[in-house]
Structures are given as C-alpha cells and as structure tokens.
C-alpha cells in the first residue's frame, strides 16, 4: 500500500504532470486565462519594435547606433524609476493596473511609430521602459495571489511560454509589412493592437475587477 502511494506521489512530481497541471490551472482560472491572453497579445504587439527598432532608427530617424543606444538607455531609466516608484505605492487592483500599463506601452509604440522627431521618440522610450516595469510587477503578484505556492512555477512557465510562442511569426510578419509600409507604421500598428486588446480585456474579462483571494480559492479545486 505504501509503495502504491509512493508511486502515485512520484507520478505527480513528473515534468509532464506538472506541465499539464500548469496548463489546466491557467485554462480553468478565468483571471489567469485573461492574463495569459493579454500577455500573448502584448508580445505580438511588441514584436514590430523588437524586430524593427534598429531599422526604424536608421531609416525614420536617420540616426546611428549612438541614438539607438541612447533610446535603450532611456527605456532602462524609465523601467528603473517605475520599479522604484512601485515599491513606494500601494496598489489595490493589480489586474486593472496591469491592463492600463499594457495600454500605456501600446501608446508608447504608437508615439514612436508615428513620429520622426527625436525628443518625442525619447519620451516614448522612457514611457515604454516604465510600462514594462508596470506590467511585470502586477503580473507576478496576480500569479502569486491567484494560485497555491506549489503551482506558481508551472503557471508562470505556462504563461511565459504561451506569451512567447507567437513572437517568431510576429517578427517575420513585421519584417514583411515593413518592406511595404515602412518600419514606423508597423510599430505604430503594434501599439494600436495593444491598446485595442487592453480595451477588450477590460470589457470582456474579469481581470480588471477580480477579487484575488476568491480566485485563489477557486484554483484549489483544479484536478489533473
């Protein structure tokens, strides 16, 4: 009897079991499912900037690697300052904060793609960096407060893998579109996608107004 129980326990600690449980938790948890969906859409929206940023700086801004490095540095400063600010601020609705941060990131992409004036692009880079920190913090808090501690690594892995799976295709499509329309409009289009996706997540899911302690109790009933 003890051997049988040990065998069941060992089976529940296998990689495939943990992976399957992670997917089931995300699929059956309405908050985590909405979170994952928006993460996927945000990464797809960010793909044009990631794939075309160097081309955009060279062609649209007619600048060199120094300007590109400055833009990256300004984004890092924005991320640092937002991270420092979040340590001092008490957030009550992490889901709403997450959605708004994503929409602000989309606005930064739109500003970048629609402007060739360097000061505006620098401001957009700062906003983008700040938005990245503002997205990452509530994402982690939502995961930690929505599921049991033993499920958190699997859930985070599933969300991270799901949000990155479409990046290669999105990057290739961005390159194809940039050949026809230019890097700037494609980057701006990614921003529009992120903003519209945020509005849809806000209107049609419970992510923005969920009660995280109640959602954690629901996640405990998931079985594999």
N, C-alpha and C positions, 0 to 999 in steps of 0.2 A: 504493500500500500504506500509505504514511504517512497519507494522507487518510482511508483507511478506519479505521485505528487511532485517528486523532484523532476521527472521528465516533463510534466506539464509546465512547471516553473521555468525549466530550461528553454522549452519551446517558446515561451512568452518573452524570452530575452534575446531571441534571434533577430538578425537585421531585418529580415523580411517581415516578421511580425511587427516590429517597431515601426517600420516604414508604412505598412498597411494601416496600422492604428493611427499614425500621424495623418494620413490622407482621410481616414474616416472621421477623425475629430474635426478636421478643417471642413470637410464636406457637410457634416451634420450640425455644425455650430454656425448659426446664422451670422454672428458677428465676425468670426474668423473667416468665413467664406467671403463676406463682403470685403474684409480687409485684404484677403488674397487677391480678389478680383481687381481691386483698385491698385494694388502693388503691380500686378501684371500690366494694367493699362498705363500706369506711371512709367514703368520701364520702357514700354513700347513708345510712349511719347518722348522719353528722354533719348531714345536711340538716335534720332537725327543729330542732336547736339553732340553726342558721344562720337558718332561716326564722321561728322562733317565740320566739327569746330575748327580744326586746323585749316580746312579748305575755306571756311567762312572768313577767318581772319585774313587769309592771303588774298582772297578774291573780293569779298564785300568791303572789308576794311582797308584793303591794300596795305597790310602791315606785315611785320616779320615775326620771327619766333620770340622776340623780346615782348611784344604786345601780347602774344599768346600766353607767355609765362606770367605776365602781369595779371591777365584775366584769371588764370588758375590761382594765383596768389590771393587776389581779391576775393574769390569764392571761398578759399580756405579761411580767410579772415572772417567772412560772414558766418561760416559754419562754426568757428570758434566762439565768436561773440554770441551767437544764438545759443550754443551749448552752455555758455556761462550764464546767460540770462535765464535759461530754463531751470538751472539749479537754484535760482532765487525766486522763481514764480511757482505758485500752486495752481495746478490745472485740475479742474473738476470733471470736464468732459473730454477725455482723451480722443474718443472717436471723432468728435466734431473738430477738434484741434488738428487731427491727422488729415481729415478731408480738406480743411481750409489751407493747411500747409501745402498739400498737393496742388491745389488750385493756384496758390501763390507761385509755386515753382513753374506751373504752366504759364502764368503771366510773365515770369522772367524769360522763359523761352520765347514767348510771343514778342516781348520787347526786343530781345536780341535779334530775332529773325527779321523784324520789320524796320530796324534802324541800322544805319551805317555811321552814326555819329558816336565816336569812341566814348565820351562821357556817359551816354545812355547805356551803352553796352557794359561799361564798368559797373554802373549801378545795377544793371540786370544780373551781372555775375555775383555781386555781393548778395543780392536778394536770393539768387539761386543757391548759394552756399548756405545762407541762413535757413532756407526752406528745407534743404537736405537734413540738417540737424533737427529741425522741427518735425520732420517726417519720421526719422529714425527713433527718436525718444518715445513718442506715443505708441509707435508700432511695438516696441519691446514691452512697454507697460501693459498694453492690451493683451499681448500673449501671456505675460506673467500673471495677470489677474483674471484671465479667462479660463485657463486650464490648470490641472494639477501640476505640481513641480516635475513629476516623473514623465509627463507628456510634453513638457516645454521644448526639449531639444528636438524631438521628432517634428513637432508642429512648426518650429522655427525653420527646420531644414526643408520641410514641405513647402512652406510659404516662400522661402528663398529660392528653391529650385523652380517652383512654378512661375515666379516673377521673372526669372532669367531665361526661361526656356525659349521665349519668342524673340530674345534680343538679337541673335544672329540673323534671323529672317528680316526683322525690322531694320537692322543696319543695312542689309543688302537692298531692301526696298528703298530706303532713304537715299542710297547712292544712285539708284536708277532714277528716282524722282528728281534728284539734284541735277542730273545731267540735262534734264528737260526744263526745270523751273528755276534752278539755282539753289544754293545751299540755304540762303536766308529764308525764302518762303517755306522750304521744307521744315526748317527748325521752328518757324512760326506755326506751321501746321501741327507740329507735335505739341506745342503749347496749347493750341485750341482743343486738341484731343484731350489733353489732361484736364483742362478747365471743364469741358462738357462732361467728361467722365466723372469728375468730382460732383457736379450738379446732379447727375443721375444717381450716384451712390448715396448722396444726401437725400434725394427724394424717394428712392425706391428700396432702400435698405434701412435697417435699424442701427447702423453703425454710429450715426451721429447722436442718437438719443438712448443708447443702450445702458442698462444698469449692469455693470461688470460683475458684481457679486452674484447676481441672479444667473448670469450667463455661465459663470463658473460652476454653479450647482447643476446646470443642465448638461455641461460637458462631462460630468462624472458618470452619467448614465450610458455613455457610449461604450458598446461592447464589440469585440472582434471575434 
